[in-house]
Amino acid sequence: MRSWRPPRRFLSGVLVTILAAVTSGYALSAAEASAAPEAASPSPALVALKKQLDRLAEQGKAGGAQYWYIDTAEGKIRIAVLKGPLDLTTRSFLAAGAPNLTSTFTVDEPVTPYVATTTAPVTGSTGQAGTVYGGQRIVSGNAYCSTGFNVSKDGQPRVLTAGHCHKFGTSWSLDGLRLGDITHFRYPGGDISEISPVAGWQLAAAVRQADGSIQQITQFGRPSINQSLCKTGATTGTTCGTVLRLDVTANYGEGPVYGLALTSVQANAGDSGGSVYDGATAVALISGGPRGGGNALVFPPF
């Protein structure tokens, strides 16, 4: 199997081991992570143009363009544009590349990170810290996200969630009890946060699915086209689908997020950071999607 290396724009040196069952104390080496099939290589012209579009997005010049990716079969960069009249910024963005290298399609809703906010008070708990699984609701102030996967960094336990969740608070709670603080994050660019848990929590290498069943996680993997995936998040529970596109850049309006996979897995606000997995293989974290819910954009950090 291939050795794991951090993608160029992703948080480097973060995910070096994944916790197996707490009772065993076993840590799976990232070098043992599963390898996804290689996708067809796009032409150098398409790679260069995508980099150009990404740089424009970094400068706030993407306008109403929502996301874009290289379609190797079509030999073009496909750009999703918000339905409605095009402003000057959007027109300039779409005109950045040669017409024979790009094509556009419209979407009805803007893409947005899938954090949720609520005015409902967060109830406390008199219980004790228990077990942290992937797919659970975590709260900071009036915002909530979802737990992703439990990993180890430099021998220390970490709970992964989405990077944009950091904007809503540093300290996060689970079941009314303090889970810990976000100590590292990457957003925009990537979309991942690490929560350093306080003492008392047990971190399971597993996802607790919506029906209460436990899906063990034993290895890392990367998404591949047509791969079947499931996700578990705090709002929409467990849903499954397939990978539609790879290396997608999303324009959330706060700076682009790179390296996403577009899936048919359904998610909505509050699912941010939720576990995306293929059986026992951890694949990605829920990032965002169309406002109001729909096909999820997921961030593969492994």
N, C-alpha and C positions, 0 to 999 in steps of 0.2 A: 504494500500500500504506500501511497505517497506520504512524505513527511508534511506536516502542517506548517504553513507559513502565514503570517498575518498579511491580509491584503494591504495594498499600498496606502489607501486612505483610511484604513480602519485603525482603531485603538491598538497600538502595538504592544506586545508583551503582556496582554491582559489574560488571555485564556490559555493557561498552560496545563491544567488538569481538571478533571471533572470528578466530583465526589461520587463514589459508589455507595452502597448501603453503609450507613453510619456505623453499624455494628461491626462491619468488616474492616473499616479503616482503609480500604483499597482506593487508590487514586489512579484512574485510567490515564496513561500518558497520551498527550495530544499526538504523538508520533504514530499512535495506533488508530487514529481517527479514520473513518471510512472515506473513501475517495469517490467523488461524483464523476460521471463520465464527462469527458471533455466536449465542449460545444464546438461547432464549426467556427473557424477563425474568420473574423470580418476583415475586409480589405483595409490596408493602411489609410486610405482616404476617409473611410467611415470612422475609423478610430480617431483620426486627427480632427474630424469635424465634431465628433461627440465631445472631445476634450475642449474644443472651442465653445460649444454650447454650454458645457459645464462651467467654463470660466465666465461666460456672460451671466449665468445664473448667480455665481458668486458675487458679481458686481451689482446684483439686483436688477438685471436687465432681461429677465425671462418673461415678464409681463404675465399674460394669461396662460402661458404654456404650463401644463400641470406636471407632466412627466414625459420622458423620452428614452428610447432604447434603440439599439441596432437590431434590425431585422435582417439576418444574414440571408434568408431565403429570398426576400424581396430586394436585397442589396441596397437598402435605404435606412435612414434613421426615421423612425416613426415618432411623431410628436403629438401628444394628446393636448388639445386646446379647449379651454372652457367655452362652452356654447355662448354665443352672443357676439355683438360687434367687437372687432379687434381694435385695440388702442394702438398708438404709435409704437410703444415699447414692444408689444407683442409682434407687431408687423416687422419691426427691425430684427427681433430675435429669429423669426421664421425666415427672414431674408438672408440670414448670416451664411447659410450654406448654398451650394449649387442646387438648383431645383431638381436636378436628376438624382440627387443624393438624399432628399428628404421627402416625406409625405406626411400629411396631417389627418387627424380625425378629431371629432368633437366629443366632449363629455359633458354631461348635464350638471355635475356637481364638482366643486373644487376638491382636490385631495387635501387632507388635513391629518395631523397626528391624532392618534386614537386615545388620548388622555380624556378623562371625563371630569366634570365638575358638578358639585351638588350643594344645595343649601341645607340639606338634612344634617343634623348634628351627628357627630361620630360618637357612638356609645362606647363607654369604657368597659373594662372587663376586670373581674376580680380573680380570674383564673391565672394559670401559669403558662409561660411560653411552652409551646408544643413543637410540632413538626412543620417545617416549611416545605411545601410541594410547589411545583410549577403550576401556574394557572390560577393562583389565589389572588383575591382582592387585597391591595395594600393602599393605605390612605395617608395623605399629608395635607393638613388643613381641609379645604373643601374640594380637593382633587383626589382622584383615585386612578391607579394603574393596576397592572397584574404582575405577578412574579413570573420569571422565565425559567431559568435553570440555576441550580446550585453548583457552584464551581469552587475551585481552590486557586488562589493566586499567591505565588511565593509562599506556599504552605498555609495560607490563611483563608478561611471560608469567605465566600462572597455569594450574594444573591443577585442575579442579573435581572434588570428590567430595561425599559426603553430609555434612551438618553434624554429625550425631550421631557420626561417626567421630572427631571432635575429642576426645570424652570418653576415648578409648583411647590417645591420644598426640598430641603435636605434630609430632614428626619421623617421616616416612614413607619407606619404601624400596621400590624396584622392582627385581626380579631381583637381590636381594642388595646393591644399591647405593643409597646415600642419594639419594632423589628431592628432598626439600626439607621445609620446615616449613609447617604450617598457620598462615597469618598473619591470616586473617579467617574467621569462621564465623557462622552463624546457626542456632541450635537451642536450645530449641524455638521455636515460632512459624513459622519456615521450616526448611529442611533442606538447607543448602549450606555447604561449606567451600571455601576457596581455598588451594591449596598453591603457595608460591613456590618454583620449582625452583632447585636449585643449578646452577652453570655446567656445561656439557658435554652436557646433555640437549637433544635436538631434539624440538620439540613439533609433531606432525602434526595437521592439521585432518582427522582421520579416525578411524574405529573399526576395530580389528582383530577381525573376527568369529571365531566358534568354528572355522570351517573354514579359517581362515587368510586368507580374502579380506579386502580392504581396502575399507571403505565411506567414501568421501570425504564430508566435511561442508562445505557451502558457505553455509548460512544458518541463522538462528534461526527458530523457529516456536512456536506455542502449541497445546496439545491441543484437539481438538473431539470431540464425541460421535460415536461409530462410526468414528472415524479409525483406520486401520490403523497399528500401530507395531511396531517390533522393539526389543529391548534386548540388550546384551551385557554380561555380568558375569563375575566371576572364578569363581563357583561353578557356575552353571547354563548358562553360555555364552550362545549366541544363541537367543532364543525370540521369538515374535511373537504378536500378538493385537490387540485393539481397545480403544478408550476406552469405558468403560461409564458413568462418572459424572464430573462436574466439581465443583470447589469443595468438596471433601470435607475435613472436619476429622477428624483422627485423634487418638485418646487413647492415646498410648504410655506414659502413666503418669509422664512427666517434664515434663508441660506439653503442651498441644495443638500440633499442627502444622497450619497452615492451607493452603488453596489446592491441595490434592493432587488428582490425578486417579486414580480407581480404574480399573484396566485388567484385561483377561483375559491379559495377558502374565505368564508364569510366572517367578517368582524365588524366591530363598531366601537364607539367611544367607551373607554374604560378597559378595553382589551390590550392597550399599549403595554408592551413588554411581555405579553403572554407567550407561552411555550408553543413553538412550532416544531413538529417532530414527525419522523417516519418510523413508526414502530418504536424500537428502543434507541433510535438515533436522534440526537438533538441536532436540529438543522438551523433554526432562526428564531428571532423574536418578532412579535407583531409590532409594526411601526405605524402604519396609517392606512388611509384609503379614502374613498369618496365620502364627503360629508353626509351623514345619515346612515352610513353603513354600506357594505358591499365587498367587492373583491379586495382582499387585503394585500398591501405592500408589506413585505417582511424583510428584516435585516439579518443576513447571515454573518455572524461574527467569528465563526470557527475556521 
